Amino acid sequence: MLGKWHGEKQEWAPLLLRVTLGVIFFAHGAQKVLGWYGGSGWAGTMQFFTQTLHIPAPLAVLAFLTEFLGGAFLVVGLFTRWAALFLAGEMVVAAFLVHLKSGFFMNWTNAPNVGHGIEYNLALVGASLALVLAGGGRFSLDGVMAKWTGW
């Protein structure tokens, strides 16, 4: 009885992980691309990435669109494994280029002029890689397409 219940509930795990992670990435991408949620928008974020972080403009664009589109793809479960792989890669780069100098832990007190460490990046990388392995699951557009196409 417990084994059957547990097996049925596992079908929901990719959905919960996908949607939660997708909303996080989409919101951060929307800050960069559209200026939503208090973000600087395209021009402001581009200036910060290129002038302060010294990231080449094409790579900055790739980062913005990876978060924005990758997050949206995760929410609906479209190209889940690829979106999650790109998002994991972006978080590894962000951890090394931006957050590592601040150590491991986040700046929970929001102390001025102190950045956040890499712990949040690690959590996002781990969750993204779990989706790379698990895929979008039954309740995703990937799952619908698999039913239709047989792949």
C-alpha positions as CSV (number, residue, x, y, z in Angstrom):
1,M,0.0,0.0,0.0
2,L,2.7,2.5,1.0
3,G,4.8,1.6,-2.1
4,K,1.9,2.3,-4.4
5,W,1.1,5.6,-2.7
6,H,4.7,6.7,-2.8
7,G,5.1,5.8,-6.5
8,E,2.1,7.8,-7.5
9,K,3.2,10.8,-5.5
10,Q,6.6,10.8,-7.3
11,E,4.9,11.8,-10.5
12,W,4.2,15.2,-8.8
13,A,7.9,15.8,-7.8
14,P,9.1,17.1,-11.2
15,L,6.1,19.4,-11.4
16,L,6.7,21.0,-8.0
17,L,10.4,21.3,-8.6
18,R,9.9,22.7,-12.2
19,V,7.3,25.3,-11.3
20,T,9.1,26.5,-8.2
21,L,12.4,26.8,-9.9
22,G,10.9,28.2,-13.1
23,V,9.1,31.0,-11.2
24,I,12.4,31.9,-9.4
25,F,14.4,32.1,-12.6
26,F,11.6,33.8,-14.6
27,A,11.2,36.5,-12.0
28,H,15.0,37.2,-11.9
29,G,15.0,37.2,-15.7
30,A,12.1,39.6,-15.8
31,Q,14.0,42.0,-13.6
32,K,16.8,42.0,-16.1
33,V,14.8,41.9,-19.4
34,L,11.7,43.9,-18.6
35,G,12.5,45.8,-15.4
36,W,9.7,44.0,-13.5
37,Y,9.8,43.3,-9.7
38,G,12.1,46.3,-9.0
39,G,14.7,45.3,-11.6
40,S,16.8,47.6,-13.7
41,G,15.5,46.5,-17.0
42,W,17.5,45.7,-20.1
43,A,19.6,48.8,-20.3
44,G,20.4,49.2,-16.6
45,T,21.3,45.5,-16.2
46,M,23.3,45.5,-19.4
47,Q,25.3,48.5,-18.1
48,F,25.9,46.7,-14.8
49,F,27.0,43.4,-16.4
50,T,29.3,45.0,-18.9
51,Q,30.8,47.9,-17.0
52,T,30.8,46.7,-13.4
53,L,31.1,42.9,-13.8
54,H,33.1,43.2,-17.1
55,I,31.0,40.5,-18.8
56,P,30.9,40.8,-22.6
57,A,27.6,42.0,-24.0
58,P,26.8,38.8,-25.9
59,L,27.3,36.7,-22.7
60,A,25.2,39.1,-20.7
61,V,22.4,38.7,-23.2
62,L,22.7,35.0,-23.0
63,A,22.4,35.2,-19.2
64,F,19.3,37.4,-19.3
65,L,17.5,35.3,-21.8
66,T,18.6,32.0,-20.1
67,E,16.9,33.2,-16.9
68,F,13.9,34.7,-18.6
69,L,13.1,32.1,-21.2
70,G,14.6,29.2,-19.3
71,G,12.4,30.0,-16.3
72,A,9.3,30.2,-18.5
73,F,10.2,26.9,-20.2
74,L,10.5,25.2,-16.8
75,V,7.1,26.5,-15.6
76,V,5.3,24.9,-18.6
77,G,7.7,22.0,-18.8
78,L,9.0,22.6,-22.4
79,F,12.6,21.5,-23.2
80,T,12.9,21.0,-19.5
81,R,16.3,19.2,-19.5
82,W,17.9,21.7,-21.8
83,A,16.5,24.7,-19.9
84,A,17.6,23.2,-16.6
85,L,21.1,22.5,-17.9
86,F,21.6,26.1,-19.2
87,L,20.3,27.5,-15.9
88,A,22.6,25.3,-13.9
89,G,25.5,26.4,-16.0
90,E,24.6,30.1,-15.6
91,M,24.4,29.6,-11.8
92,V,27.8,28.0,-11.7
93,V,29.2,31.0,-13.6
94,A,27.4,33.4,-11.3
95,A,28.7,31.6,-8.2
96,F,32.3,31.9,-9.4
97,L,32.3,35.3,-11.0
98,V,30.1,37.2,-8.6
99,H,29.3,35.4,-5.3
100,L,32.4,33.4,-4.3
101,K,34.3,36.4,-3.1
102,S,31.6,36.8,-0.4
103,G,32.1,33.3,0.9
104,F,29.5,30.5,1.3
105,F,26.6,32.1,3.2
106,M,24.1,34.6,2.0
107,N,24.1,38.1,3.6
108,W,21.0,37.4,5.7
109,T,21.2,40.8,7.5
110,N,21.6,42.7,4.2
111,A,24.7,44.4,5.6
112,P,25.7,47.2,3.3
113,N,28.5,46.6,0.8
114,V,28.5,42.8,1.6
115,G,27.5,40.5,-1.2
116,H,25.8,37.1,-1.0
117,G,27.8,33.9,-0.9
118,I,27.3,30.9,-3.1
119,E,24.8,28.9,-1.0
120,Y,21.8,30.0,-3.0
121,N,23.6,29.4,-6.3
122,L,24.4,25.8,-5.1
123,A,20.8,25.2,-4.2
124,L,19.7,26.4,-7.7
125,V,22.4,24.3,-9.4
126,G,21.3,21.2,-7.5
127,A,17.6,21.7,-8.2
128,S,18.4,22.3,-11.9
129,L,20.5,19.2,-12.2
130,A,17.8,17.2,-10.6
131,L,15.5,18.3,-13.4
132,V,18.2,17.5,-16.0
133,L,18.1,13.9,-14.7
134,A,14.3,13.7,-14.0
135,G,13.0,15.6,-17.0
136,G,9.8,17.6,-16.9
137,G,7.7,14.7,-15.7
138,R,4.2,13.5,-16.7
139,F,2.6,16.9,-16.1
140,S,4.6,18.9,-18.6
141,L,4.5,19.9,-22.2
142,D,7.5,17.5,-22.6
143,G,5.3,14.8,-21.3
144,V,2.4,15.7,-23.7
145,M,4.8,15.8,-26.6
146,A,6.2,12.4,-25.6
147,K,2.7,10.9,-25.6
148,W,2.0,12.3,-29.1
149,T,5.3,11.5,-30.7
150,G,6.3,8.4,-28.8
151,W,9.7,9.7,-27.7
